[in-house]
């Protein structure tokens, strides 16, 4: 038997080879193995014995498997999402889109109709519906696996009556307009390097988008303006080095995007006003 504190220290050292946040990973995995929250772990007595499940979790993480797949959940904005193989793991950088929407609609009643293109497990749409309880939304994805998780998350969060999820190819066939459009498309170049385990475990169709990482934007740019209500906002996530290239695609269609920056000061989204 190994004490929790010692097990955490050993796991942190082991996971330092595959993770930028090894201590955090170890704490999250320990919390999951114990069936408690991370806050309770940190505030409680760390001198108990580490369960066998923890060591199994650490071995999986050491092979590059995402922590969220191991625990089955991921925190994002104000909500917790169920996730698993076949869906893109929500990243904190994507909260940049939510921040931009909150700032844009500040002082108003918020958006009434929301569209989330490439919704995955419902990440952006369900975060927005939690922010504005009177809003309704539509999430589109080309993956049945992703939509399974999205519908499951909507049920868990009590938003199933306000969130509709549909299989689709971006905005093809959508004729309605929306006050807020959110989109986190694939934007990694086909030959780009990714973090340990990312390309091995997460769905390629949610990550890679052609030799320049721009294929999805070429599809989206002509569609977004037609779907955006007057006075509305579209927030589209971009790679940190894509602001100029993606802006050019939207400017060619008459839009004037603004760049939103993430907490690291990197370009992370384009904002298009209706």
C-alpha positions in Angstrom: 0.0 0.0 0.0 1.2 3.5 -0.8 0.2 6.7 1.0 -1.8 9.2 -1.1 0.8 11.9 -0.7 3.7 9.7 -1.8 1.6 8.3 -4.7 0.9 11.8 -5.9 4.6 12.7 -5.8 5.6 9.6 -7.7 2.9 10.1 -10.3 3.8 13.8 -10.8 7.4 12.7 -11.6 6.2 10.0 -13.9 3.7 12.2 -15.8 6.2 15.0 -16.3 7.4 13.1 -19.3 4.0 13.4 -21.1 2.2 16.4 -19.5 2.8 20.1 -19.1 0.7 19.9 -15.9 1.8 16.6 -14.2 0.8 17.5 -10.6 -2.7 18.7 -11.7 -3.1 15.5 -13.8 -2.1 13.4 -10.8 -4.5 15.2 -8.4 -7.4 14.9 -10.9 -6.7 11.2 -11.4 -6.5 10.6 -7.6 -9.7 12.4 -7.0 -11.4 10.2 -9.6 -10.0 7.1 -8.2 -11.2 8.1 -4.7 -14.6 9.2 -5.9 -14.2 12.7 -4.5 -13.7 16.2 -5.8 -10.2 17.6 -6.2 -11.1 20.4 -3.7 -11.9 17.7 -1.1 -8.6 15.9 -1.9 -6.6 19.1 -1.4 -8.4 20.2 1.7 -8.6 16.8 3.3 -6.0 14.4 4.8 -3.6 13.2 2.1 -2.2 10.5 4.4 -4.7 7.8 3.5 -3.8 4.9 1.1 -4.0 5.4 -2.6 -6.5 3.0 -4.3 -5.3 0.5 -7.0 -7.4 2.4 -9.6 -5.1 5.4 -9.2 -2.1 3.5 -10.4 -4.1 2.1 -13.4 -5.2 5.7 -14.3 -1.6 6.9 -14.1 -0.4 4.2 -16.4 -3.0 5.1 -19.0 -2.1 8.8 -18.7 1.6 7.9 -19.1 0.7 6.3 -22.5 -0.8 9.7 -23.6 -4.5 9.0 -23.0 -6.2 12.3 -22.1 -7.1 12.8 -18.5 -10.7 13.6 -19.5 -11.1 10.2 -21.2 -9.8 8.4 -18.1 -12.1 10.2 -15.7 -15.0 10.5 -18.2 -15.5 14.3 -17.6 -14.1 17.7 -18.2 -14.8 21.0 -16.6 -15.5 23.9 -19.0 -16.7 27.4 -18.1 -19.4 26.9 -15.5 -20.3 23.3 -16.4 -19.0 19.8 -16.2 -19.2 17.8 -19.4 -19.2 14.0 -19.9 -16.6 13.1 -22.6 -15.0 10.0 -24.0 -13.3 8.5 -27.0 -14.6 9.9 -30.3 -15.0 13.5 -29.0 -12.6 16.4 -28.8 -11.6 17.2 -25.3 -12.7 20.8 -24.4 -9.8 23.1 -23.9 -9.7 26.2 -21.6 -8.6 28.4 -24.6 -12.1 27.8 -26.1 -13.5 29.8 -23.2 -12.3 32.9 -25.1 -15.4 32.5 -27.3 -17.7 32.5 -24.2 -15.9 35.5 -22.7 -16.4 37.4 -26.0 -20.1 36.6 -26.1 -20.6 37.6 -22.5 -18.9 41.0 -23.1 -20.8 41.6 -26.4 -24.3 40.9 -24.9 -23.6 42.7 -21.6 -26.4 44.9 -20.6 -28.9 43.2 -22.8 -31.1 40.1 -22.3 -28.5 38.0 -24.1 -28.9 36.0 -27.3 -32.2 34.3 -27.9 -31.1 31.8 -30.6 -27.7 30.2 -30.6 -26.0 28.0 -33.2 -22.9 25.9 -32.4 -21.2 24.5 -35.5 -19.0 21.5 -34.7 -20.6 21.2 -31.2 -18.7 18.1 -30.1 -20.0 17.1 -26.7 -22.0 20.3 -26.6 -19.2 22.3 -25.2 -19.9 25.9 -26.3 -23.6 25.6 -26.7 -24.3 24.2 -23.3 -21.9 26.7 -21.7 -23.9 29.5 -23.3 -27.3 28.1 -22.4 -26.1 27.9 -18.8 -25.1 31.5 -19.0 -28.4 32.6 -20.5 -31.3 30.4 -19.1 -33.8 31.9 -21.6 -31.8 31.1 -24.7 -32.4 28.1 -27.0 -29.8 26.6 -29.3 -28.9 24.2 -32.1 -25.7 22.2 -32.1 -24.5 20.6 -35.4 -21.8 17.9 -35.7 -20.8 15.3 -38.3 -20.0 12.7 -35.6 -22.7 10.5 -34.1 -20.3 9.8 -31.2 -20.0 13.5 -30.4 -23.8 14.0 -30.6 -24.3 11.1 -28.2 -22.3 12.9 -25.6 -23.9 16.3 -26.4 -27.4 14.9 -25.8 -26.2 13.2 -22.6 -24.7 16.4 -21.3 -27.8 18.4 -22.1 -29.8 15.9 -20.1 -27.4 16.1 -17.1 -27.4 19.9 -17.2 -31.1 20.2 -17.4 -30.9 21.9 -20.8 -32.5 19.1 -23.0 -35.6 21.2 -23.6 -33.5 24.1 -24.9 -30.8 22.4 -26.8 -31.4 20.5 -30.1 -28.5 18.5 -31.6 -28.4 17.4 -35.2 -26.1 15.5 -37.5 -24.9 17.7 -40.3 -22.1 19.1 -42.5 -21.4 22.5 -41.0 -24.3 24.8 -41.8 -25.6 23.0 -44.9 -29.4 23.0 -44.9 -29.8 25.5 -42.1 -32.0 28.4 -43.1 -32.7 30.1 -39.8 -30.7 33.0 -38.4 -29.1 33.3 -35.0 -28.2 36.0 -32.5 -25.0 34.1 -31.5 -23.0 31.7 -33.6 -20.2 29.7 -32.0 -17.7 27.5 -33.8 -14.5 25.6 -32.8 -13.6 24.0 -36.1 -10.6 21.8 -36.8 -7.6 24.0 -37.6 -4.4 22.0 -37.2 -2.4 21.5 -40.3 -2.1 17.9 -41.4 1.6 17.6 -40.8 1.7 19.7 -37.6 2.9 18.2 -34.3 0.5 17.8 -31.5 0.8 17.2 -27.8 1.6 13.7 -26.5 -1.4 11.4 -27.2 -3.6 14.0 -28.9 -3.5 12.6 -32.4 -3.4 9.1 -31.1 -6.6 9.3 -29.0 -8.7 12.3 -30.1 -10.7 12.2 -33.4 -8.7 13.4 -36.4 -11.7 15.0 -38.0 -12.0 17.3 -35.0 -8.3 18.3 -35.2 -6.9 18.4 -38.7 -8.0 20.6 -41.6 -5.8 20.2 -44.6 -2.2 21.2 -45.4 -2.6 24.7 -44.0 -5.3 24.0 -41.4 -7.7 26.3 -43.2 -10.1 23.8 -45.0 -12.9 24.2 -42.5 -12.7 28.1 -42.6 -13.1 28.0 -46.3 -16.4 26.2 -45.8 -17.5 28.3 -42.9 -16.7 31.8 -44.2 -19.4 31.9 -46.9 -22.0 30.4 -44.5 -21.7 32.5 -41.3 -22.8 35.8 -42.7 -26.0 34.3 -44.0 -26.9 32.8 -40.7 -26.1 35.8 -38.4 -29.0 38.0 -37.3 -28.6 41.8 -37.5 -26.9 42.9 -34.4 -25.7 39.4 -33.6 -22.2 38.0 -33.1 -20.3 35.1 -34.5 -17.2 33.9 -32.6 -15.0 31.5 -34.4 -11.9 29.9 -32.8 -8.6 30.0 -34.6 -5.1 28.7 -34.1 -2.7 31.2 -32.4 -0.9 31.7 -35.7 -3.9 31.9 -38.0 -5.4 35.4 -37.3 -4.1 36.9 -40.6 -4.9 34.0 -42.9 -8.4 33.4 -41.5 -9.2 37.1 -41.4 -8.4 37.3 -45.1 -10.9 34.7 -45.9 -13.7 36.6 -44.1 -12.6 40.0 -45.4 -12.8 38.6 -49.0 -16.6 38.2 -48.3 -17.1 41.7 -46.9 -16.7 41.0 -43.2 -14.6 42.9 -40.8 -13.5 40.5 -38.1 -12.0 41.5 -34.8 -9.4 39.3 -33.0 -10.1 38.1 -29.5 -7.1 37.0 -27.4 -6.9 34.2 -24.9 -5.5 34.5 -21.4 -2.0 33.9 -22.7 -2.3 36.9 -25.0 -2.5 34.8 -28.1 -5.0 35.3 -30.9 -7.7 32.8 -30.3 -10.9 33.8 -32.0 -12.4 36.0 -34.8 -15.5 38.0 -33.9 -17.9 38.9 -36.7 -20.8 41.3 -36.1 -24.1 41.0 -37.8 
